[in-house]
Each structure stands twice: as structure tokens, then as C-alpha cells.
Amino acid sequence: MTTATPTVAAGTQRTDTPKTVAGRVRKRLNSRTATLVSIVIALFWTVPTFGLFISSFRPEDQIKTTGWWTFFTDPQFTLENYQQVLFGRSSSSGQLASYFINSLAITIPSVLFPLAFAALAAYALAWINFRGREWVYIGIFALQIVPLQMALVPLLKFFSTGVTIAGVQVLPAWDLVDEQKFAQVWFAHTCFALPFAVYLLHNFISQLPGDLMEAARVDGATHPKIFRTIVLPLITPALAALGIFQFLWVWNDLLVALIFAGGGDETAPLTVRLAEMAGSRGNEWQRLTAGAFVSIVVPLIVFLSLQRYFVRGLLAGSVKG
């Protein structure tokens, strides 16, 4: 009996610790101070967005002479701003519909490719034993400190001239034109996103119970099956959180898309066209407000639809014992 008592106590302590940590996190997030801070942050973020939304529907004379808050005393609506911005025949009006499609064509693959490659690499680095695994992980981690701007010129040279070693061309130039240049943007965004994505997902996958993996191997499961049936469902919150960050980064990107896709109508994203509108039509606020709201609609939908997974992904590491 004397020997069994410490064992039970130790087991009880191990069982209660995760609940205690989770309870502390939940208690702090539900406190009055946290609620007040959340409300203040929400107001600071929501009020300007709401004002932008209201302004995008106001007539030109109203938006240029009065503030958006005067809408409540003199409500006037018009869809002309969106008509001109999305489908205007004049190039100065916007014509954002085609650029909107270009942004989707750039963003969706630029999110899916890093998520897929990073998940596979993180699993291999966490649960497959091979020589030099630690050094590979350290090298990937170190790549995070390389500024994106330093890689633009070498990567552009790689696309335009290929790779030549000792006078022998190892890889040919890509020589892509028009819509084919989307592949260059996908490749660039994937390369820039992989170091952080592998590092983040490795932290999640390496914390999975080892007994679960051993039981699957005893049952005859191979690494592809373990990854597909066990690991992938468990890291869904982490994938969603990473996917949101990557989506927002690529959707709002101007530099990478402008360099590797060019500024033509066939490949330029929304950000390129909005920058042109702000530079040449900066005095026509009604079009800029409508164009700005068009550009934030998709990120808002993505974030609101995945926010539950996003919160779970952020708190997954904080509630572990």
C-alpha cells in the first residue's frame, strides 16, 4: 500500500496538469480585461472597414464633400462605383474583374503547394529516421532569416537563363509567356513560404504521441498511410492557421507578383491594378473605396470561414501539459 500511493498520486498529477493549464488559458481569455481588450481591438478594426464599406456605395459628390458617417443623416446609395471599377470599359475606370480572377489563380496554388510540401517534409523530419535529419532541419530553420528581397534577383535569373555549371547548362530557361508566368509566381511563393511552414508544422507533428505511431506500425501501416489517416486529421488546425497566413500574404502581395508575373492584364493581380489606380486616379475616392473593398472581400470570407480552426491552431501548443 505504501508503494502504490505515490504511483496513484503521480498518475493523478500527470492527468490533471493538462486540464489545469487549459483551465488557466481559458480563464484568462474569459476574464473581463481580456474581453474589454478584445472589444476595443474589434472596434478599431471594424469601424474603418465599415466606413470603407459605406463609402463604396455613396455617390461621388457625397463622398468627396462629407464623411461616411453623414450617411446616417442623408442616406444615398449607388452601384455605379462597383460598375465602373469591375466592368468599366475605360482602362482608367478599373476593370478589376479580370485582375480579381488573376489574384485567385495566383493565390490558391500558392497556398496549396506550400501546405502540401511542408506537411510531407515536416512529417519526414519528425518521424522518419535518416542520416543528417537534424542538419536538414537546422538548414530549413536558418532559411527563415534570409530576406525575401535577396532572393528575387537570383530567382529571376534562374527563370530567365536557367542554371549553368562549368559552362554546361544543367537546367534550361523557363521562357514562359502570358498566363504561363503564373507558374513562376507559384514557384516563388512556395519557396518563400516553405521554411516557416516546415518549421511550424514540424512543431505540431513532432508533439503527436509516439505510442500512436508505434501502434500503427505494428498494424502494418506504412508511412504514407500513417500520414494520411493519422497525422493529417490531427494537424488540420495547424494547416488552417498556416493557410490563412499564407493566403493573406499572397493575396496582398505586390512585389513578387509584379516581378515574376509582370504588370500585363493577363497575369497582374488586384494589388497591381489598385496601385495603378491610386497613382493615376487618386482623386476619385469613390472608385478607390470600391476597389479596396473588392480586394478585401475574399480574405474576409476565408478568415471568417476558417477562424475556428485558426483559434484551435494557435491555442494547440498552449494547452499541452
N, C-alpha and C positions, 0 to 999 in steps of 0.2 A: 504493500500500500504506500509505503514511503517513497518507493521508486516511481510509482505510477502518477503520484500527484504532480511533480514538476512537469512530467510529459503532457498531462492534460492542460496544465497552465500554459505551457509553451505553445501547445496547439491552439489554445483559445486566443493567445496573443497574436499569433500569425493570422488567424481568421478575422479578428476584429480590426487589425491595423488598416486594411484597405477601406473598410467601412468608416473608420474614424477619419481617414484622410479625405475620403469622398464627402463625408458629412461636413468637414471643415470647409472644403471648397464650396459646397452647396450653401452653407450658412453664410459665408462671406458674400457670395453672389446674390443672395436674397436679403441682405441687410438693407437698412434704409439709406445708408450712404451710397452703396452700390447702385440702388435703384435711382436715387437722385442724380448721380453722375451719369447713369445711362440715359435718363430723360433729357439732361442738358445736352449730351452728345447727340442724341437723336434730333433734338430741336435745331442745333447748329447745322446738322447735315440735311434735315428735311426741309426747313424753311427756304433756303436758297433754291433747292430743287423744285419745290412747289412754286416759287416765284418764277423760275425759268419755264415751268410748265404753263402757268397762266400767261406769261408774256408771249409764248409761242403762238397763242390763239388770239392775241389782241391785234387790232388794226394798226397800220403803220403810223398814222397820225397820233394815236393814243400812246403807243409805246415810246414814241420819240418826245412826247411832251409831258407825260405823267408817269409816276411809278406804278409798279404792278399792283400794289395794294389798293390803288384807287379803283381797281376793277370791282370791288365790292360795293362801291357807291354808284358807279356808272358802268355796269357790265355790258361789254360788247365783244362778240365772238366773230371769228372769221377763219376759214380754212385755206385762205389764199396763200398764207405763208408756207404751209406744207406743200401746197400745189406747186408753187414756184421752186421750192427747194428740192423736192423729189422728182418732179416731172417737167420742170421748166425747159423750154426749147432753147433758150439762150444759155450759153456756157457760163455766163456771169450769174445766172439765177441759182445754180447749184447742181442740178441733175444728180442728186445723191443716190437715186435708186440703184444705178449700176455700181457705184462705189460701195454701197451697202452690201451688194452681192459679193464684191471683191473682198470685203472685210471678212465675210463669212467663209469664203473659200480659203482665205489665209489663216484664219483663227482656228477653225475646227481641226484640221490636220495638225496644226502647230501645237495643239493641246493634246490630241490623242497620241501622237508619236512619242513625245517625252514621257507621258504616263506609262505607255506600254513598255518602252525600253528601260525606263527607270525601275519599274516594278520587277522585271525579269532580272536586271542587274543587281538590285538590292537583295532579292531572294538568293541569288548565286553567292553574293558576298557574305550573306548571313548564315546560310545553311549548307553550302557545298564546300567541302574542304579541297583546296588545291594549292599548289605551291605559289607563294607570292601574293596570297589573297590580301594580307594586311597592307602590303605596299601598294597594291592596286587601289584599295580603299583610301589610303592616305593620299595617293595621287589625285583621285577624284575629288576628295575633300579640298585639297590645295587649289584645284582649278577654280574654286569659288572666288578667290581673291583676284583673279585676272579680270581687269576691266573689259567690258564689252567692246569699248572703242578700240582697244588694242588689237582685237581680232578681226575688225572689219576689213582692213586693207589686205592682210594675208588671205582671208576667206574670199574676198572679191577677186584676188589674183588667182586663187585656186579655181574659181568658176570660169574665169576668162582665158587662162593659159594652161590649166591642168598642173600636173606635177612632173617635174623633170629632175632626175638624179644622175649626175655624172654624164650629162649630155644625152641621156636616154629618157624618153618620155614614158613615165610609168602610168599616169592617168591622163586621158585626153581632156581638152577643154569641153565644157558643157554645151556652149553655143546654143543657148535657149532663146527663143523669141516669143513675144506677146504673152499669152496665157501660160506658156511653158515656164516662165520665170517664177511662177508660184512655187515650183519645186525648190528653187534657190532660197526663198523665204522660209519654207518649211524646214529645210536643212539647217539654215542659220538659227532659227528659233529653237530647234531641237538641240543643237549643240550648246547653245547658251543656257538652256534650261536643265540639261541633264545633271551637271554636278550637284546643284542644290536638290533636285528631285531625288537622285540616288541617295544622297545623304539623309534626307528627311524620311524616305520610305525605309531605308535600312534601319533607322532607329525604331520604327514600328515593327518591322518584320523580325528583327533580332530579339524583341521582347516577347514573342509568341512562345508558349510553353514548349519546352523541348520534349516532354513526355508525349505530347500530341503528335509531334513529328515522328518520334520513335515508334509509336503505335501504328502510324500509317505505313511506315517502312516494314514493320513486322507483318502487316496485312498484305504486303506485296506491292504497295503503291510506289510508282516511280516519281521522280522529281516533277515532271510535267503535271501528273495527276495531283500531287500534293499541292502544287502551286494553284492549280485550277479549282480544286474542290475545298481546300482548307485555307490557304493563305489569302487568296483573292477576296473571298467574302469577309474575312476578318479585317482587312485593311481598306475596306470601302470608305470609311470616314476619312482616312488619310488621303486616299485618292481624290475624294471630293474636295477636300480643303486645298490640296495642291492644284487640282484642276481649276478651281475658282481663281486662285492667284495667277496661274498661267494664262487663263482666259482674259483676265483684266489686263495683264501685262501686254499680251499680243494685240488685243483689241485696241488699246490706247497707244500702241507703238507707232511712231512716225519715222524714226531714224532707220531701223532695219528694213522696213518695207520700202522706204524711199530709195535706199541704196541698192537693194537686191532685186526689187521688182520694178523700179523705175517710177516715173510720175505720169505714165500714159493712162488713158482712160481704160485700157484693157486690164490693167493689173493694179492700179493705185487704190489703196483703201480709203475709208472715210476720213481718216486723220489727215491725209494729204490734201484732200479736197477742202476740208474745213480750214486748214492752214491757208490755202489759197483764197478762200472766201474772206477770212479775217484780214488778209493783207490787202486785197483789192476792193472788197465791199465792206470794209469795217464800219462804215457809217449807216449801213442798212441793218439795224439791230433786229428787226422782225425776222429776217432770214437767218441771221446768226443764231437767234434763240431757237428757232425751229430746227435748224441743222444740229445744234448742240443737243437738243432733246432727242432727236433721232439717233444720235450716236450713243446715248446712254441708256436707251430702252432695252437693248439686248443684254448688256451687263446687269442691269437691274433684274431682269427676268431670270437670268442664270443664278444670280446671288440669292434671290428670294426663293427660288425653287430648290436650291441645294443648301440653304442655310442650316437646316437641322443636322445634315452631315458635316457641315463646316464646323459647327459648335462642338459636335462629338469628336471630330478630329483634333481640335485644339485642346480639348479637355482630357483626351485619352491618356496622355502622359502624366497629367496632374493627379489622377485618382488612383494611380498604381501604388501598391504598398511597398 
